[in-house]
């Protein structure tokens, strides 16, 4: 691309991800739709002046602190779908990376006024009012002259009228379109011009990469690059990407730009060297190293830009936290967290926690003013005691060692509140982590309040006030939650992944989008989760109390069950004296499920609370049975027979009894088909 295009608007790596707007430039939100004339059919689009139209549909604003400048069109805050449609249908279509400039020029010829409009030439150093006299569509530049009267504002006082004329002479009065902000006109004549310039500006500041033209053109550029980068841009603006991943992305962009710049310089120098010189051989080796480094960086960028892989990438990164292990001197330390340590509190701590056993060996005690610093100072086997208080933290609790984090008092008296967007609150990878008697409050989050990647985490007597997802139990992780309260999740209160173990006892899960979500485990690569739910109260959730995610093809099993209802025998309803027995699933009935005829419970006299336990068990048994049948079929094809059809031998269910389901929007249990 022309040097002017790449230099406009600060097209460095930082300009390629959303940055805070410059003061006064495009800071007001505009939800006005794209000008309909911008998306006319090709024939009608050639009539770009459209003088019969009266009035503009776009808004205007005056840059802050520049009141002597005229108003300009507000176009910088278009919505995702508006930009998506413009690039896909009207600007780039199915072009290759090498054809981007040509397609853009063709688009501009149809919608851009060739002359007669004014604009503010905006750079990082100055702003000056200019008039457009012509447009070089192929170069994506406008031919301009200074407006009369001369209006200029700069950070230095050297830009007089004469200096500005000299600068324009050096540029042959040709300026990149993306450096121009179209002056507002309420007639509607220049709406298309303002929007077209905005699309060009946004594309070269946020979508285009300097190495794109050298990429292989296997399929169209929009699908390969524009769409994923555009989605990432808006996901970042809307706080859907963890802040740590945004930092990584910016760093990768900067590194890739730097490597590509060095590579171009090296390639240029090689063209001037003698073909047999030693310097050329050395440069060739350096060039290969730079090329390899650049390719690796580009692959990492694509991984983050891909919306399907981005979350996996972030998860893998966060889960690779390294454990410190045992402290070099072998000692275990007790960390005490208190914003202010009073003598009375210290005496209570000594009596209740620190000196309970007189004969116990000496223990080192470290004092901290905030919980995050205490967690970061922990080694294997350490204990963190958090005294009553309200603590504000701005980072992630990354717990990689087996430690105990306990509150000294009631959860409502020991509050840890998370500030900052995009981060997990508590990230657990330790082998045996215990957390108790603390209230966690999450704000402005992208990720869940607690994620267990691996190992075992026990949560007891805690309160979780969520923002997005509540607790996520990843594959191979184990989670034990008891006597705790979880609420406020915009997603599921608890997400249970295949191959995990989850034990929930005497908890409240309420006011979430869904109560508990069990991820699909029917894939042959997934292990069946081990689930125990005892005496939980799941209520007032917007959707279901418990949701099972499964593929659409699996729904055929449920249809078969409904067709064969009359062939199945109904279970007898136990008396009140047999309540404990009523909430246990009979082994013989589970075995019968493996034959494809699932036993149905008669629920005419069951309350909603008890009914939910049976419904969950029945659906999960059916799903587990289907998985077993799929496995048996694969083994049979290999000539391997398997005699054990007992579902209980799979140890999927520890127990699902005594849970109460109340006032959930869609009911106690449901399935999500995909």
N, C-alpha and C positions, 0 to 999 in steps of 0.2 A: 504494500500500500504506500501511498505517498507519505513523505515524512510529515507533512502537515496533518494528515489524518491520524497518524500514530501519536503525534505530540499534543493533539487538541485535548483540552479539558483535563490534563494530567493523566494520560493513559498509561500510567505505571501500574504495577501489580495491585496497589491499594485501590485504584479506581475500578478494579474488576470485581470487587465485592461491594455491597452497599456500605456507604460511608455516611456519616452525618452530613446533611446538606450545609453548604456554605451559608452563612448568615444572610437571610433575606432572599435567597435564590431557591425558589420552589419549595418553600416551607409550609405552604398552606395545602391541605388535603383537597383534592378535586375528584369528585366521583362522577363528573359529567361524562357521558358516553362519547366514544369517538365520533367525529363528524361523519354523518352518513355519507356525505359526498365523497369522503376518502375511500369508501368501499363500494363505489359504483361499478357497474360493468365497464369493461375496457373501452367500449365505444364512447359511452357518456363521460368517462373519466378524462378524456382528452380535452373536454371543455372545462378547463380548470378555473376559469374566471367566474362562471356561473353568476352573472350580474343580476339575474332575476331573483336570486335569494336575498332575503332581507333579514338582517340581524345575525348575531353570532351565538353559538351554543357553548362557547368556551368562556372560561373565567379569566380574570386578569389580576395582577398584583404589582405592587411597587416594591422593589428591593429595599430592604430595611436600611435606613440611614442614607438613602439616595433619593430623597424626595424631589430633587430637581430633574431627575430622569423621568421620561414618560412611562406609563404602565406597559407591562409586557404580558404576553399570553402565558397563562398558567397551564403548562402541559407536562410538567415533570412527575406528576403523581398519578399517572394513568394506572388502571387496574391490570392485573395479570392477564385476564382474558382479552383485554383490549390490545395489549402489545402482542400477545400470542397470535391473535387472529390477523393482525397487520403483517407480522413477519411471515406467517405461514401462507396466507392467501394472497397477499398483495405485493409483498416486497421480495422475499427470497424463494418462496414456493419450493420447488425441488432442485434448486441449483446446487452445484458443487462449490467447495470452498474457493476454488480458483475463479468462479463465476460470480462471487458475491458482489464485487464492485460493479460489474456489468448489469446485474439484475437491479441493484440499487439505483443506478443511473437511469435505467429505463423507467423505474417507478417514479423517480423525481421528475422526469420529463412530463409525466401525465398529470401530476398534482401540484407542482411547485410553480408559483408565479415567477417568471424569468426576470422581472424588474419591477420597480415602483413601490417597494416596501422598505421600511426602516427596521433596524435591529440594533441591539446593544452587543458590541463585540466584547465578550467577557473572557478575561484570562485571570491567572492567579495574581497578577500584578496590577492590572488596571481594568476599567470599563470605559468604553467610549461609544458614542452614538454614531452610527454610520448609515448610509443609504445604499441599497443594492441596485446596481445598474445593469447587471447581467449575471448569468449563472453558467459556469462550466460544469455541465452535468457529469461528463466523463471523469473529471478530476474531483468531483464532489466539493467544489469550491464556488464561492460567490465573488463576483467583481464588485468592489465597493468604493465609496468615497466618503470623506468626512461630512457629517450632517452640518447644516447651517441653521442655527448657531452651533458653535463647537461646544460639546458637552463631554467632559472627561473627568474621571475620578480615579486616583491612583494612590498607592501606598508611599510613593515618592513624589517629589515636586518637580521632577525633571521632564515630565511629559507635557510639554507645551504644544501649541498648534504646529509649530515648525518641526518639532521632534516627531510628532505623530505622523506628519506628512512624509518625513524621511523614512520612517518605519514602514509605512504603506508602500512607498516607492521600492524599498528593498524586497517587499513581498509581491511586487507588481500589482498591488491593490487586490490581490486574490487571497481570500481567507477561507479556511475550512468551515463548512456549514455547521459543524457541531460546536463551533465557538460563538455562534450567533444565536441570540434570543430575540425572537420576532416581537416588534413593538405592537401593542394591542390596537385593534381596529374593530369597532363594534358593528361594522357593516356586514361582516361575515365573509368578505372577499378573501381574506388571508387566513381563514381557519385551517384550510388544507395545508397551506404553506407552513404554518406554525407547527402542526402535527407532524408533517413530513420531516421537518428539521429536528423535531424532538426524537423521532424514531431513529434517525441517523445518529444523533448525539448519544442516545441511550445504547445503541448497538455497539458503537466503537469504544464506549467507556466501560461497558459491563459484559458484553458478549464476546466480542472479537478478541482473539489472541494473535500475537504477532507471528506465531508459528503455524497458524491454521492452514495457510496456503500450501505448506509443505507436507501436510498430512495426506494420506491416501484417500482418494475420492471414491470409496467403494459404494457409498450410498449418500443420499442427499444430506446436505450440510445442516438443514434445519433439524432433522431427526437426530443426527449424530451429535451436534454441538449446541444449537440454539435452544431447543426445548429444555434439555437438562440444566443448562446454565441459567435460563430464564426462571425455571422453577426454583432453583437454588437461591437466586437473588431474592425472590419474593418470600421464600421460606425463612431466609435470614431477616428480612424486613419484618416479618410477622412473628418473629421469635420462636420459630419451630426447629431451630438448629442449636445444639449445645454450644455455648460460648467457647469452650475449649476446641471444638471442631472448627469453628470459624477462625480462630487464631491459627490453627494448623493450616487451614486452607490459604489464608493470606500469606503465611510464611512459605508455603509451597509455591504459590504464584510468584512471589518475589525471587525465590531461588531459581525457578524455571526461567523467568525473564532474564536473570543475571547469567545463567548458563547459556541461554540462547544467544544473548548479546556477545558473550565470549566466543561462542561457536561461530557466529557470523564474522566476527573480526578475524578469527583464525583462518576461516575459509577464504576470506579476502586476501590475507597475507600469503596464503599458499599459492594463490594465482599469480603472485608477483615474484615467487621464488624460482630458482633454477630447478629443473626437474630432478637433478641428481644430487642436490646439495644435502648436506647432513642436517641442516636446519629444517628442511622439508620433512625429513624422516621423523625428527623429533616432534614437529608440529602435527604430523599425521597421527602419532601415538596420542598426543594431547587431544586432538580432535576426536579420536575414537572414544577416549575417556569422557569427554564432554558430551558426546552424542549419547553414550550409554547412560550417563547421569541424567541427561535431559529426558530420555525416554522413561526412565524410572519415575521421575517427578511427574511427567504427564500422565502416567498410569495412575498414580496416587490422586492426582487432580480429578481424573475421570471417575475414580471410585467414589469420591465425595460428591461429585456432580450428579451421579446416578441416584435417583431418589429411592430405588429399590435396594441399593447396596450401602447407602449412606448410614443407615441406622446400624447395620451389621458392622460397618467399619468403626463407628463410634463405640459400639459395645465391645468389640475386640480390643480396642485401644484401652478403654477404661478397665477392662478385666485383666490386663497385664500388669497390674500394680505388683511390684515386687515386695515380698515379705522381708522384714529385717531379721527375723529369727530371734534366737536367744541373745540377750545382751552379752557383749564380750566377757564381762566379769562374772556372768552367770546369775546375777542377782535380778530379782523382780522388783519393780518400783510401783508404788501407789501414787497416782497423780490426783491432787485435790484441786478442783476448779471452783473459784469463788471470786466475784468481782470485788468484794470487800471481806476481809477475814476479821471477825470480832472475837474477843476472848471467849464469850459464851458459846459461840459456834465451834470454836476450836476444842473446847472442853467436851462438848457433845460428840464431836467427831472422834476424839481420843477414846471416849467411853464406849461409843456404839460401833465404830468401824476400825479404828487404828490400833487399839490396845485391848481387844477383846480377850486375847489369850496371853496371860502374863509370861508364860514359859516360851512363847513363840520367839524365834530368832529375830534379830533386829531387821527392820524393813526401812528402806530409803523412801522418803516422802518428798515429792516435788510439788510446788504450788504454781498454779496458772490462773490467769485472769479470764481466759476464754476457753471453751471446750475444744476448739479446732487445734490450738497449739498443743493441748494435752494429748489429743489423738495422734498428732504428728510426731510427738516425742515418745510414743509407745513402742515397746519391743514385745516379743512373745511372752505371754503370761502376765503382763502388766494389768493393773486395775485403775480405772478412772472413776473418781467419785465427784459428782457434780452437785454442788451445794445449791440451796434455793436461790432463785434469781431468774431474770429474763435476759437471755444471751442472744445477741445478734451476730450471725456469722455470714461471711460472704464467699466461702469456699465450700469444697466437698469433703465430707467425712470419708476418706478413703481408708478403709480398715482392711489390712492385708494379713495381720497377725491375729492369733487367738488371744483376745483381750476381753475384759469385762467393763462395760460402760453402765454405771448405775447412778440413779439420782438419790440424793439423801433427803427423802421426804416424799410428798405426794406429787404425782405427775403435774397437776395444775400449778404447783409451786416451783417447778423446775422446767422452764420453757426455753427451748432452743429454736430460734426463728431464723429461717434461711432467707437471705436477700440476694439478688443477682439473678439474671436470666440465663436459662439454658443449661444449667448444671443439675446433676443428680444431687440429692441431699446426702444420703448415706449409701455408700458403695462398698459392698462386703465381698471379700474373696478369702477371708481367713478360714482355717479349718474348724474352729469352734469359737464363735463370737456370741457374747451374751449382752443384751441391752435391757435395762429395766428401769421403771419408775421415772420416765422422762416424757414430756410432751414435745413433739416436733411440729413446727408450723412452717409450711412452704408457701412462697409467693413467687409470682412471675416465672414459673418453671416451664421447661420444655420436657424434661425427663421426670421419672417418678420420684417419690419421696424416699423409697428404699429399694435397692436392687441387690439381690443375692446372686452373684455370678457362679460361685462354687463354694464348697464347704458347707458348714452348718451355722445358721444364725438363729438364735433364740430371742424372741421379743416377749417380754412379760410386764404386765401392768403399765403399759404405755398408751399414749394418745397420739394418733397421727392425723393431723389436719392437712389434707392433701390439696394439691393444685391441679395436677394433670392425672397421671396414673398413680395408684397408691403403691402397693408392693408388687414387685416382679420377681418371681422365683424361676430362675433360668434352669436349663437342662443340666442335670447332674448336681444341682444344688439342693440343700435341705433347709426347710424353714419351719420353725415351731413358734406359733403365736398363741398366747393365752392371756386371758383376763385383760384384754386390751380393747381400745376403741379406735375405729378407723372411719373417717368420713370426708366428704367434700371432693372426691376424685371426679374429674371430668371424663375419665375413662373408666376402667374397671378398678374396683377397690383392691382386688388381688388378682394377678395374672399368674396362672400355673402352666409352666411349659412342660412338654413331654420329657420323660426321663427324670423328673424332679420328685421330691418327696415333700409333701406339705401337710402339716398337722395344725389344725385350728381348733382351739378349745376355749369355750366360755368367752367369746368375743362379741363385740357389736360392730357390724359393718353396715353403714347406712348413708343415705343422701349422696350416693355416687351415681354415675351413669349406669353401671352394672355393678352388682355386688361382687361376684367371683366369676372370672372368665377362665375356662379350661381350654388351652390351646389344642389344636388338632394333633392327635398322636397316631392316626391310622397309617401314616406313611411307614413303609417297611424299615426305614432307617431310625425310627423313633421308638423309644421304650415307653411302656405304659407308666403314667405317673402313679405314685402311691399317695392316696388322699385319705385324710382322716378329718372329719368334721363332727365335733361333739358339742352339743349345748351352745351353739352360736345363735345369736339373734340377728337376722339379716332383714332389714326393713327400710321402707321409704326410699328405695332406690328407683331411679327414673325408669329403668328397663326391667330386666329380670333379676331375681335374687342370685341365680347361678346360670351361666351360659356355657354351653359346649360348642366349640367351633369344629365343624367337620365338613368334608367335601360334599357337593350336591349329590353325587352318585350314591352316597351312603343313605340318603333319604328313602331309597327304595326299601330298605329294611323296615323302616317304620310303617310304610304302606302295607307291607306283607303282614306285619303284626296286627294292624287294624283289620285286615281282611280275615284273619284267623281268630278274631276275638272269641267267637262262639265255640271254637274248638278247644280253647284253653280253659282250664278250670280256675275259678276265682278263689282267692284266698279268703279264709274266714276272718271276720273282724274280731280281734281279741277284746276281752273285757278290760275294764279299767285296772283290774288287779294284775293283768298280764301286759301292762304298758311297756315294761322293759323288754319283754320277748317280742312285742309287736314291732319294735324298731330295729330288729335284727333280721337280715335277709337269710332265709333258710338255704342251706347248702344244696339240697336236692333241687330246689327251684333254680338256683344259679346254673347247675349242671344242665338242666333242661333247656336253658337259654341257648346253650351251644348247639342244640339241634335245630335252631331257627324258630322255635315256638316259645316266645317270651311270655312269662307269667304276668298277668295283669292283676293289680290290686283293686278290689272293690273299695271305693272311697266314699260311699254315700253318707257315712256317718263320721268321716274323718274331718278334722278341722284343717284349715289351710296350712297351719304350722307343721302338723305331723305329715300331711300329704306330701309336702315338699321333699321330705327325706326319701320317701318311696320313689317319687318321680325321678329324683337325681340318680338313685341307685339303679333303677330300671334302665334309664337312658345310657348311663355309663357302662352297665353290664352289656347292653346290646352293642355298644361301640366296641367294647373290649372283645366281645364274641366275634364281631366282624373281623377285627384284626387277627384274632386267632385262626379264623377260617381262611383268611388270606395267606397267613403264614403256612398253615397246613397244606394249602393248595400248592404253594411254591415248593415245599418239601416233597410233596407227592410227585411233582413233576421231575424231581431229582431222584426219585426212587426211595425216599426216606419216609418212614411212617412214624407217627407220634401218637402214643396211646393216651396221654394225659389230656383230657378235655376239661379238667376241673379249673374253673376260673379262679377259684380261691387260691390255687397253687401259684397263680401269677402274682399274688399278694398286692393286687391293685387297691383293694379296700381294707384299710385297717378298721374303720367304722365310720358310718354316716348315720348318726342317731341324735335324737333330742334337739335338733335344730328348729328354730322357730322363724317362719317367714311371714312378715306382715307388711301390708300396704306397699308392696312393690308394684310399679306401674304396669308391668306386663305379666306379672305372676311370679311364682316361685322358681320355675325352671323353664329354660328355652334353649333352642339351638340356633346357631348362626351358620347358614350354608354358604359355601363359596365355590 
